[in-house]
Amino acid sequence: MNILVGTLIYRRGAYVLDKFLANQKQMQQLFPQSELVLATAEEDYTPELEQIFSSQGLRGKVIHYRVTKPSYARSNNWNVAGGREAIRRYMLSQSKAEGLLFLDADMTYDPAAIGIMEREIQGYQVVFSGAPRKDFGTGLAGAGCLLIKREILEKLEFRCYEFKNGEVIYEDNVLEMDLFSIGARVKKGFLLSLSHYLSMTEARHLNPRKVGVLRSLVNNVFIRYCLIKFSVLIHHNVPEKLKRMNYKLARI
């Protein structure tokens, strides 16, 4: 597969950008067809990113996008959803890539990540590889390492919900719901080694491992769809609350 790597970037979250781009350079050396697209909502950051991008000798592009959200919205997730959507649109209009691999800029990955994810997506259309969460535990269906085939990207848009009570349904939650609605074939697992940086020097590491029975059950695509759909109806993020509750109980 010809893979496009897409990454959201903003100044405050770019504390390990040097590590991330060095990691991307390794990937591009292993997979010469791959390209990297950096998307930022900070217009004044774009020229600086372009200069860094060029100096690293990376293949790809820096794109700027504008954030659209309701007047009452306060969540940063609108920036995240808007950035993922900007990358999706760029790929469909400007690239012939067969798959879009979202990688977060506060993580570094096995340099063979593109090949690993390409292998894992065989027989599927979407693959999530789990990662340590910054706040607690590990997540199995976030977009920190997510490969989606072009045929699926043509059928959906990245979006989020924020209600007037302050509750947010994150863009990766909504993606799960939408993937089930369109009948996408989805795989979830801890498929590759990665490091999630909490700061410039502190990182949580995760290696490939099997998914336990309980985690497999609670991450079942139908169960997740029902929980997220219910969350939208009642204006409360039920899966997120259950995760936090489970993590607190596990620490007692």
N, C-alpha and C positions, 0 to 999 in steps of 0.2 A: 504494500500500500504506500501511496504518496501521502505523507502525514504533514499537516500544518500544526505547529505548536502555538497555542494562544495563551497569553499571560496578561493579567491586569497589573498595573503598576501605579503607585502614587508615592510622593516623596517620603511621607512619614512611615510608610511600610517598606521602603527600599533599603532597610538597614543591612541586608546581606545581598544586595544586588550584585556586588563583585563576585561572590561565591556562586550565585545563581547563573550569571552569564558565563562564568568559567565552566560551569557544569553543562550549559547549553552548547558551548563550543565543543566539548567532548562528544556530546550527542551528534552534533552536525558532522564531526569527523567520522563517526561510526556510520551515520546515515546521511550521505551527501545530498539526497533528494529533499531532506526536511528543511523547513523554514520556520522562523520565529516571528510572531507578530506581538508586539507590546502595545497595549491599549491604555491610554491615560486620559482622565477627565481634566487634568491640569494643563491648560494650554501653554503656560510659560515653562512647563517641564519638558515639553515635546522636543525643542531644539537640543536641550542638554542630553536627553535620551538618545536622540539621533546621533550626536557626536560620540557618545559612549558606545553605542551600537556599532558605528563605523570603525572606531578604534579597536574594537574587539574582533573585527573581521567576520561578523556574524551575517548570515543570509537572512533576509526578511525585511520587516518594515515596522516603523512606529506610527500608530494612528491615534488621532485625538477624537474624543466623542463627547457629546453634551448629555448631561443628566436631566431627564424629565421625570417629575414626581408631583404628587398632589401637594397643595399648599400647606397642609397640616403635617406632612411627612417629615420625620426627623431621623430615620434610620439610614445608616451608611449603606444598607443593602441595595438601595436604589442605584448607587454608584456601581456596585458589583454586578447587579443584573444588567445595567446599561452597558457596562464594559463587555460582558460576555455576549450580549446581543450584538454589539458593534463588531466583535471578532467574528461572530457567526455570519453576519452580513458581508463582511470583508471576504471571508472564505468563499461564500457562494457567488459573489460578484467578481472577485479579483483573482481567485486561485482555482486550480484544477485538482486540488488535493482531494483524496478519497475519504480522509478522516481528519477530524479536529481533535487534538490532544490538549486539554486544558491542564496546565501546570502552574502552581502558585509560586510567586516570587519570593516567599519566605521559606521555601523548601529547596533542598537539593536531592537529586534522584540518582539511582543506578544509571550510569551512562548508557546502558543498553535498554533503557525504559521504553523507547519507541518500538524496538523489536519485541520486547516482552509483551507490551500491550497489543501489538499487532497479532502476536501469536494467540493471546488470550481472547481476542475478539472473534476468532474463527467460530462460526456457528451462531454468533450473536451480532447485535447492531450497536450495543452500548456496553462499555465496561467501566465500572468504578473500581479503583484500587484504593483501599482504606489508608488512613493516615492518623497520626496522633493529633488530637485536638489541642488547641492552646489552653482552653479553659478546663477541660476534663476529659479523661478517657481517650478512646479511639473512635473515629467515625468510619463507617463502612460505605456511606453513600454521598460523601461530599464531593465537591468539584475540584479538589486539590490535585487529583490525578484521575482524569476522566477522558476516555476516548469515545467519540461518537462518529458514526459513519455519516457520510454526506446525505444519503437517502433519508435519514432521520432528521438531520438539521433542516432539510427542506420543508419539514412538516410542523415545526414548532418555533416558538420564540422564547427567549429568556425573559422572565418577568418575576416579580415578587408581589407580595401583598403587605400593606401596612394599614392597620385600622385605627380609627380615632381614639381607641382605648390604649394605643401604643404598642399593641401586639403585632409582631412581624412574622410572616410566613416566608422564609428565606428562598432565594432563587433556586437553590439545589433541592429544597423540599418541593417547590412547584414543578421543577423539572421531573422529579420522580412521578408526581401525579400525572403530568402531561404524557410522559413516556408510557405509562400504563394505559392511558386513554387512547393512544394511537396504536397500541398493541406492539410496541417495540420489544425486541428480545434483549433482555438485560442480564448482565452477569456482575456479581459483586464479590470481592475477595481482597485479601491482603497479598498482593501479587508481586510486589517488588520492594527492594530496600529503598528507604528514603529517610531524610532528616528534616524535622520541622523546627525552625529556629524561633525561640521565644524572645531572643535578643541577639545582639551581634556575636555573642560567645556561647550562649546556652541553647542547646538543641535537644529535642526528644527524637530518638531513633526507633525505627520499626523495620523489621526484617520480614520476608515472606513467611506466612504461616497459614495453617488451616483455620477455617472459620468454625467455631463451636456450634453445637446444635441449637442452643438457646439464641445465640446471635443470628444464626441463619433464620430462625423462626421469626424473630422480631423485625428482621430486615427483608422478609418475604415481600415481593413486589405488590401483591394484593393487599396484605395487611398494611403496608406503608401507604398505599393508595387510599385505603379507607380512613386511616388516621389523619392523613393530610387533608383529604376532602372534608372530613368532619371538622378539622381545625379551621378551614376556610369558612365553613358554615357558622361556627360558634365564635369566630374571631379570637381564637386562642391557639397558640402553637402547641398542640398536645404532644407530638413526638419529642419536642425539645424539653418539655416539662418532665416527661417520663425518663429521658436520658439523665437529666440532672438529679432526679429523685433516685434513680438506680445507682448513680455514681456516689451519692451521699450515703446510701445504705451500704454500699460495698466498702466504704471507708470506716464504717462504725465497728 
